Structures are given as structure tokens and as C-alpha cells.
Amino acid sequence: MRSQRTAPTAAPGAARRGRRAAAWILAAALGAAGAAPVAARAQAGAPTGAAVSGPADTATVREPEIAPAPRQFRLAATGGGLFWDASKSRAPEDAGAFGLDVERLLVRYLSLRLGATYFPTRVEDAGGATDVHGYLLEVAAEPRLDLPALERVGVIPFATVGAGTIVFDPRQSDLTTRSQNAFELGGGVEARIAPRLGARAEWRTYTASLQTLFVPTDRSGVTRHARRLLVSLYWTF
């Protein structure tokens, strides 16, 4: 009786090796697929392993610069002459006038000025003549033509309108000190010499009702005009 032969079966070891090779091929394929985006990010400059969700925000936030506060005050020393109506009763003689002004810059085109001026002079009328200490106290508004074109050349025109008080203090102790209201108009130009230093040339016209110094009970006044030409140096702070 012939024995029946069967076909040889594959060894178990060969099957395991086949499965292992297939696993390695699959892992290599997955690794290659994952490496492609990483390489693309590296070429584009993105850090490896970072999630690309949009362009990186690399803008630097700069702190705002604080502009220096504008200088708003001026202190000026003034000098010049005060010229009264000639040959009129109660009009003081012409005299030199020296003073100090303090100015407040309100806005670019307007400032407010306070001034105090001393002028020694002589007053003569029907009652006699005497030497006096003269004081002029004033407050004035000054519109300024502070245009960029004029600022570049450093010259600014301005006008003056104000009011104040003129005080005559006789050197003779038995005479009466008089205070008279005065109104002021004028104008001039200023020039900047340095960032804080400047000079001004101007004229001012004063109108006042002057009273006699020799009769205390006489309160009547006569209208007189004074023209003042002056130059000044100012310091801004």
C-alpha cells in the first residue's frame, strides 16, 4: 500500500520574518510622511516641532515717548525812553524807563504780560514844579503772529493792548501822591537768540488822565499821552 505524501508547509519562523518586514516598511513610510512638514517648516524658518498657525508676531512694542513740556513763562528786563506830550500842562518831562515784565504764554498765538516800570521825572503845572518817582504798573494781552514760516527765521511780530496805573510819588513830602488809570496800545517784534533767550523791540502808547500834585482837593484830570520805545531781553522757563 503506497503511503500518501502531503505538501510541505512553510516554517513558522519564515512567517514571523515576513510580518516583521512588513511592519518595518510601514513604519518607514509613516516616518517619511511626518518628516516632510518638518522639513518644510525648517526651510521656511519656523522652529522644528512648532505648530504653524500663522505668521509669527515679531513686532517690538515700543514705549511711547513723552514730549517735553512746553516752556510757558518769560522773564524780561526792559529799558528805553518814555516821551510825554511836549509843552502841555501837567505833562511830565521825558525820562528813561526801566522795568521787569513777566509773560505767560497762554496759547501759541496769545500771551498775557504783567509789567512794572520805574521812571524818575519832573512834573510842572500851574501850582509849581517838583521831581517825582514815577511807577507804571500794567497788564496786557499780546496777540502773536507765530506762524511756522516766521518761526523758521526766528522773528515773530506781536501787538499789545492793555491797561494799568501810573503813580507819581513826589519827592517833596508835603505833596500828594497821585495814581491815574492808563490805557495801552502797541506792538513790536521779537527774535530768538537761543532756545531760551530772546530779544524784543517795541513801542507802547499810554493814555492817562493826569491830576495835579499840588492841590490835594483838585481831582480833575487832563488827558495826556506818553510814547514808550523799549528793548528787552527775556529768558523762557
Residue pairs with C-beta under 8 A, 6 or more apart in sequence:
38 48
38 49
41 47
41 48
41 50
41 52
42 48
44 52
46 52
46 56
70 105
71 105
71 196
71 236
71 237
72 104
72 105
73 102
73 103
73 104
73 105
73 236
73 237
74 101
74 102
74 103
74 105
74 111
74 234
74 235
74 236
74 237
75 100
75 101
75 102
75 103
75 234
75 235
75 237
76 100
76 101
76 102
76 103
76 200
76 232
76 233
76 234
76 235
77 99
77 100
77 232
77 233
77 234
78 97
78 98
78 99
78 100
78 101
78 115
78 117
78 230
78 231
78 232
79 96
79 97
79 98
79 230
79 231
79 232
80 96
80 97
80 228
80 229
80 230
80 231
81 94
81 95
81 96
81 97
81 228
81 229
81 230
82 94
82 95
82 96
82 97
82 117
82 119
82 121
82 134
82 136
82 226
82 227
82 228
83 94
83 226
83 227
83 228
83 229
84 91
84 92
84 93
84 94
84 224
84 225
84 226
85 91
85 224
85 225
85 226
88 222
88 224
89 124
89 125
89 126
89 222
90 123
90 124
90 125
90 210
90 211
90 212
90 222
90 224
91 210
91 224
92 121
92 122
92 123
92 132
92 134
92 168
92 226
93 121
93 122
93 123
93 124
94 121
95 119
95 120
95 121
95 134
96 119
96 120
97 117
97 118
97 119
97 136
97 228
97 230
98 117
98 118
98 119
99 115
99 116
99 117
99 118
99 136
100 115
100 116
101 113
101 114
101 115
101 116
101 232
101 234
102 113
102 114
102 115
103 111
103 112
103 113
103 114
103 142
103 234
104 111
104 112
104 113
105 111
106 112
108 144
108 146
109 143
109 144
109 145
109 146
110 141
110 142
110 143
110 144
111 141
111 142
111 144
111 158
112 139
112 140
112 141
112 142
113 138
113 139
113 140
113 141
113 142
113 160
113 162
114 138
114 139
115 136
115 137
115 138
115 139
115 140
115 164
116 135
116 136
116 137
116 138
117 135
117 136
117 137
117 138
118 133
118 134
118 135
118 136
119 134
119 135
119 136
120 131
120 132
120 133
120 134
121 131
121 132
121 134
122 129
122 130
122 131
122 132
123 129
123 130
123 132
123 168
123 170
123 213
124 130
125 212
125 213
125 214
126 212
127 212
127 213
127 214
127 215
128 214
130 170
130 171
130 172
130 175
130 213
130 214
131 170
131 171
132 168
132 169
132 170
132 171
132 213
133 168
133 169
133 171
134 166
134 167
134 168
134 169
135 166
135 167
135 169
136 164
136 165
136 166
136 167
136 182
136 206
137 164
137 165
137 167
138 162
138 163
138 164
138 165
138 182
138 184
139 162
139 163
139 164
140 160
140 161
140 162
140 163
140 164
140 184
141 160
141 161
141 162
142 158
142 159
142 160
143 158
143 159
144 156
144 157
144 158
145 156
145 157
145 158
146 156
150 156
150 157
154 191
154 192
155 189
155 190
155 191
156 189
156 190
156 191
157 187
157 188
157 189
158 187
158 188
158 189
158 190
158 202
159 186
159 187
160 184
160 185
160 186
160 187
160 188
160 202
160 204
161 184
161 185
162 183
162 184
163 181
163 182
163 183
163 184
164 181
164 182
164 184
164 206
165 179
165 180
165 181
165 182
166 179
166 180
166 181
166 182
166 206
166 208
166 210
167 177
167 178
167 179
167 180
168 177
168 178
168 180
168 210
168 213
169 177
170 176
170 177
170 213
175 213
175 214
176 213
176 214
176 216
178 210
178 211
178 212
178 213
180 208
180 209
180 210
180 211
180 221
181 208
181 209
182 206
182 207
182 208
183 206
183 207
183 208
184 204
184 205
184 206
185 204
185 205
186 202
186 203
186 204
186 205
186 228
187 202
187 203
188 200
188 201
188 202
188 203
189 200
189 201
189 202
190 198
190 199
190 200
190 234
191 198
191 199
191 200
192 198
193 199
195 236
196 235
196 236
196 237
197 233
197 234
197 235
197 236
198 233
198 234
198 236
199 231
199 232
199 233
199 234
200 231
200 232
200 234
201 230
201 231
202 229
202 230
202 231
202 232
203 227
203 228
203 229
203 230
204 227
204 228
204 230
205 225
205 226
205 227
205 228
206 225
206 226
206 227
206 228
207 223
207 224
207 225
208 223
208 224
208 225
208 226
209 221
209 222
209 223
209 224
210 221
210 222
210 223
210 224
211 218
211 219
211 220
211 221
212 218
212 220
